């Protein structure tokens, strides 16, 4: 990877984190923790896979931060619209059932930490645009958009990010074009909802 691509990826990630109102990371800071790597026996893994995974640390952190910030945005909008009944009134039955099944399954495994009590944590990434664009919820989200074909834009933005998210979450490596696409989609989204 050339220096320009590396620097551009770092700038995209930093800007996305800034827009999500996370603390600003300096270029000198690293997402890699030597202390955590020792606990995980990182140095015992084949070096080619170690190096490959290190190249995706910033992309992984950015997509994770974006996903969690979007979960918060969806929750805040639903809670502001439906109050305490946000889950039953604002989330489609099929999505609620799938999330509840996931939560129940994790609760049975007592020896491992689960995602917590917040039902938003049990949603899949692809559930977020479905919730936003549902007929009942769209009037509450529309003020953030207000342009023609906004629902299609929401869906296509999440679809593009999810493709890259799934590659990273399943231990794959994105190329420079994929990383640039993720960065552009994230910054477009953040500019739209934070304007």
C-alpha positions in Angstrom: 0.0 0.0 0.0 1.4 3.4 -0.9 1.8 6.3 1.6 -0.9 8.3 0.0 -3.5 5.5 0.4 -2.5 4.9 4.0 -2.7 8.6 4.9 -6.1 9.0 3.0 -7.5 6.0 4.9 -6.4 7.5 8.2 -8.0 10.9 7.4 -11.3 9.3 6.4 -11.4 7.3 9.7 -10.4 10.3 11.8 -13.1 12.5 10.2 -15.8 9.8 10.6 -14.9 9.4 14.3 -14.9 13.2 14.8 -18.4 13.5 13.2 -19.7 10.7 15.5 -18.5 13.0 18.3 -15.9 10.6 19.5 -12.6 11.9 20.8 -10.1 12.9 18.1 -7.3 10.5 17.6 -3.9 11.8 16.6 -2.1 10.2 13.7 0.6 9.0 16.2 -2.0 7.0 18.2 -2.4 3.4 17.3 -5.4 1.1 17.6 -3.0 -1.7 18.5 -2.4 -2.5 22.1 0.7 -4.5 23.0 -0.7 -5.3 26.4 -3.9 -6.8 24.9 -1.9 -8.6 22.2 0.0 -10.4 24.9 -3.1 -11.5 26.7 -4.5 -12.8 23.4 -1.2 -14.5 22.4 -1.3 -12.5 19.2 2.4 -13.2 18.6 1.8 -17.0 18.5 -0.3 -16.6 15.3 1.3 -17.0 11.8 2.9 -13.6 11.0 1.3 -13.3 7.6 -2.2 -13.3 9.2 -1.0 -10.9 12.0 0.2 -8.4 9.4 -2.9 -8.8 7.3 -5.2 -8.2 10.3 -3.2 -5.1 11.4 -4.0 -3.4 8.0 -7.7 -3.6 8.8 -7.6 -2.3 12.4 -8.6 1.3 11.5 -11.3 0.2 9.1 -12.7 -2.1 11.7 -12.7 0.6 14.4 -14.3 3.1 12.1 -17.1 0.8 11.0 -17.7 -0.3 14.6 -17.9 3.3 15.8 -20.3 4.2 12.9 -22.5 1.2 13.7 -22.8 2.1 17.4 -23.3 5.8 16.7 -26.1 4.8 14.2 -27.7 2.5 16.8 -27.8 5.4 19.2 -29.3 7.7 16.5 -32.1 5.2 15.8 -32.8 4.6 19.5 -32.8 8.3 20.3 -35.2 9.0 17.4 -37.5 6.1 18.3 -37.5 6.9 22.0 -38.2 10.6 21.2 -41.2 9.5 19.1 -42.7 6.6 21.0 -41.3 7.0 24.5 -41.0 3.9 26.6 -42.9 1.9 23.9 -40.2 2.6 21.3 -39.3 -1.1 21.0 -42.8 -2.4 20.6 -44.1 0.5 18.4 -40.9 1.4 16.5 -39.3 -2.0 15.6 -41.0 -4.4 13.3 -42.2 -7.7 14.9 -39.9 -9.9 12.8 -36.8 -7.8 13.8 -37.9 -7.8 17.5 -38.3 -11.6 17.5 -34.9 -12.2 15.9 -33.3 -9.9 18.4 -35.0 -11.5 21.3 -34.0 -15.0 20.1 -30.4 -13.8 19.9 -30.5 -12.3 23.4 -32.1 -15.4 24.9 -29.5 -17.6 23.3 -26.6 -15.4 24.6 -28.2 -15.3 28.1 -28.0 -19.1 28.3 -24.2 -19.0 28.0 -23.3 -18.0 31.5 -19.5 -18.2 31.2 -19.3 -15.5 28.5 -20.2 -11.9 28.6 -23.2 -11.0 26.4 -24.1 -7.8 24.6 -26.0 -6.4 27.5 -29.6 -5.5 28.3 -30.1 -2.9 25.6 -32.2 -4.5 22.8 -30.5 -2.2 20.2 -27.4 -4.3 20.8 -29.1 -7.4 19.5 -30.1 -5.9 16.1 -28.1 -6.7 13.0 -26.5 -3.9 11.0 -29.0 -4.5 8.2 -31.9 -4.0 10.6 -31.1 -0.3 11.1 -32.2 0.9 7.6 -35.3 -1.3 7.8 -36.3 0.3 11.0 -35.5 3.8 9.7 -37.4 3.4 6.4 -40.4 1.5 7.8 -43.7 3.2 7.0 -44.5 3.9 10.6 -41.1 5.3 11.5 -40.2 7.3 8.3 -42.1 10.4 9.4 -39.8 10.6 12.4 -36.6 10.1 10.4 -37.6 12.1 7.3 -36.7 15.5 8.8 -33.1 14.4 8.7 -33.3 13.8 5.0 -36.2 15.6 3.2 -34.9 15.0 -0.3 -36.5 12.8 -3.0 -35.5 9.1 -3.0 -34.1 9.6 0.6 -35.3 6.1 1.6 -33.4 4.5 -1.3 -30.3 6.5 -0.4 -30.5 5.3 3.2 -30.8 1.7 2.0 -28.0 1.9 -0.5 -25.7 3.7 1.9 -26.1 0.9 4.5 -25.9 -1.8 1.9 -22.6 -0.5 0.7 -21.1 -0.2 4.2 -22.5 -3.6 5.2 -20.7 -5.3 2.3 -17.4 -4.0 3.6 -18.4 -4.6 7.2 -19.1 -8.2 6.5 -15.8 -8.7 4.9 -14.0 -7.3 7.9 -16.2 -9.1 10.5 -15.4 -12.4 8.8 -11.6 -11.8 8.8 -11.3 -10.5 5.3 -9.2 -7.6 3.9 -10.7 -4.6 2.1 -8.9 -3.1 -0.8 -8.2 0.7 -1.2 -11.4 1.3 -3.3 -13.6 -0.5 -0.7 -12.0 1.6 2.1 -12.5 4.8 0.2 -16.2 3.8 -0.5 -16.8 3.1 3.2 -15.2 6.5 4.2 -17.3 8.4 1.7 -20.6 6.7 2.7 -19.9 7.3 6.4 -19.0 11.0 5.9 -22.0 11.5 3.6 -24.3 9.9 6.3 -22.8 12.0 9.1 -23.1 15.2 7.2 -26.7 14.4 6.4 -27.9 13.6 10.0 -25.7 16.1 11.8 -26.5 19.1 9.6 
